[in-house]
Amino acid sequence: MSPESTGQNEHYLRVFWRAFRTWRGNRPFWAGLFTMAGGLPIAYFPYANMHLGNVTLAMSTTAGAGSLIIGVLLITLGLTMWFHHIVRVFAGVAAILLALISIPVANIGGFLVGFLFSLLGGALSISWAPGEPVAEDTAVEKDGVTGAGTQAPGPEFHTTAAVPQQPEQYDTTVEADGGRHRAG
């Protein structure tokens, strides 16, 4: 191995993390994560049983199937935000509507936890915008001319800037009386 070969010295976890960060930056990752995290309590709480000593407390309601459907749809919308980010606005609006519907249907929206996460995920999905890719072939050289010899589009940049002339020049030496005198 030579010190110039950088690719062979990297650990596989660092390579995986860098690839994950690139993947995460190209889609509304946090929107999908919050939407899926909001769908889990909405789907889970109507089927959960809490044990307090010998007493079993069932939180099931008559709308258990409705809350299961809402929870599964929210998880599906979160995955859609990740893997089909082109329909992020539709998925965000649908997640917000399902979060609002979960309030009367699924135990106050999964005891407000699922409602708030789904609402936040939908809002993040709607507001997310992809970054503009930077094309390497349209890069402008230092002198403002592209590789083909044509002038680059955009505002003109001049290498020398005209400095405005000041009407009066003052001497910066201080006299004994504390005043400044005009040069010249």
C-alpha positions in Angstrom: 0.0 0.0 0.0 1.1 3.5 -0.7 0.2 6.7 1.1 -1.4 8.0 -2.1 -4.1 5.3 -2.2 -6.8 6.7 -0.1 -9.7 4.4 -1.1 -8.2 1.2 0.3 -7.5 2.7 3.8 -11.1 3.6 4.5 -13.1 1.6 6.9 -16.3 0.0 5.5 -18.5 1.7 8.1 -17.2 5.1 7.1 -17.9 4.3 3.4 -21.4 3.1 4.3 -22.1 6.2 6.4 -21.0 8.5 3.6 -23.2 6.7 1.1 -26.1 6.8 3.6 -25.7 10.6 4.1 -25.7 11.1 0.3 -28.9 8.9 0.0 -30.5 10.8 2.9 -29.7 14.2 1.4 -31.5 13.4 -1.9 -34.9 12.8 -0.4 -37.2 14.0 2.4 -35.6 11.6 4.9 -36.8 13.2 8.2 -40.3 13.7 6.8 -40.6 9.9 6.1 -39.1 9.0 9.4 -41.5 11.2 11.4 -44.5 10.0 9.3 -43.6 6.3 10.0 -43.0 7.1 13.7 -46.4 8.6 13.8 -48.1 5.6 12.2 -46.7 3.2 14.7 -48.5 4.4 17.8 -51.7 5.0 15.9 -51.7 1.4 14.7 -50.4 -0.1 18.0 -52.5 1.5 20.8 -55.9 0.1 19.9 -54.5 -3.5 20.1 -52.3 -3.0 23.2 -53.0 -4.3 26.6 -51.5 -2.8 29.7 -50.9 -4.9 32.8 -51.1 -3.2 36.2 -50.4 -6.0 38.7 -53.1 -8.5 38.2 -55.4 -6.1 36.3 -55.3 -6.1 32.5 -56.3 -2.8 30.9 -57.4 -3.2 27.3 -57.2 0.0 25.2 -59.1 -1.5 22.3 -61.9 0.5 20.7 -64.6 -0.3 18.2 -62.6 1.4 15.5 -59.5 -0.9 15.9 -59.5 -1.8 12.2 -59.8 1.9 11.2 -56.8 2.8 13.3 -54.8 -0.2 11.9 -55.5 1.0 8.4 -54.6 4.6 9.2 -51.3 3.4 10.8 -50.4 1.1 7.9 -51.1 3.9 5.4 -49.0 6.4 7.3 -46.1 3.9 7.4 -46.6 3.3 3.6 -46.6 7.1 3.0 -43.4 7.4 5.0 -41.7 4.8 2.8 -43.1 6.5 -0.3 -41.5 9.7 0.8 -38.2 7.9 1.0 -38.2 5.9 -2.1 -40.5 7.9 -4.5 -39.7 11.5 -3.4 -41.2 12.8 -6.6 -44.7 12.4 -5.1 -43.6 14.1 -1.8 -46.4 16.7 -1.9 -49.1 14.2 -2.4 -47.7 12.0 0.4 -47.4 15.0 2.7 -51.0 16.1 2.2 -52.2 12.5 2.6 -50.2 12.1 5.8 -51.7 15.4 7.2 -55.2 14.3 6.4 -54.7 10.8 7.9 -53.2 12.4 11.0 -56.3 14.6 11.3 -58.6 11.6 10.8 -56.8 9.6 13.4 -57.9 12.0 16.2 -61.5 10.7 16.3 -60.8 7.2 15.0 -57.6 6.0 16.8 -57.6 6.9 20.5 -57.0 10.6 20.0 -54.5 10.0 17.3 -52.4 7.5 19.2 -52.6 9.6 22.4 -51.5 12.7 20.4 -48.0 11.2 19.9 -48.8 9.6 16.5 -50.9 12.6 15.5 -48.1 15.1 16.1 -45.4 13.0 14.5 -47.6 12.4 11.4 -48.5 16.0 11.2 -44.9 17.1 11.4 -43.8 14.5 8.9 -46.5 15.6 6.4 -45.5 19.3 6.8 -41.8 18.5 6.3 -42.6 16.5 3.2 -44.6 19.3 1.6 -41.9 21.9 2.4 -38.9 19.8 1.3 -37.4 20.8 -2.0 -34.5 19.0 -3.8 -31.3 20.8 -4.2 -30.1 21.9 -7.6 -27.3 19.7 -9.0 -24.1 21.4 -10.0 -23.1 20.5 -13.5 -19.3 20.2 -13.8 -19.2 20.8 -17.6 -20.6 24.3 -17.3 -18.0 25.4 -14.7 -16.6 28.8 -15.5 -12.8 29.2 -15.5 -11.1 32.0 -13.6 -11.1 34.4 -16.5 -14.9 34.0 -17.1 -14.5 32.1 -20.4 -15.7 28.5 -20.7 -13.7 25.7 -22.4 -15.3 26.4 -25.8 -13.9 30.0 -25.8 -17.3 31.7 -25.5 -18.2 34.2 -22.8 -19.9 32.6 -19.8 -23.5 33.5 -19.2 -24.5 35.6 -16.3 -23.3 38.9 -14.9 -20.1 40.5 -16.1 -17.2 40.5 -13.7 -14.3 42.9 -14.1 -10.9 42.3 -12.7 -10.2 45.9 -12.0 -12.6 48.0 -10.1 -12.6 51.8 -10.5 -12.0 53.5 -7.2 -13.9 56.8 -6.8 -11.7 59.8 -6.3 -12.1 61.7 -3.1 -12.6 65.4 -3.6 -10.2 66.4 -0.7 -7.2 64.7 0.6 -6.2 65.2 4.2 -2.8 64.7 5.8 -2.9 62.1 8.5 -0.2 63.7 10.6 -1.4 65.3 13.8 -0.1 68.7 14.6 0.7 69.9 18.1 -2.5 71.9 18.2 -4.5 68.7 17.5 -5.8 69.7 14.1 -5.4 68.2 10.7 -4.2 70.2 7.8 -5.0 69.8 4.1 -2.3 68.2 2.0 -1.2 70.0 -1.0 
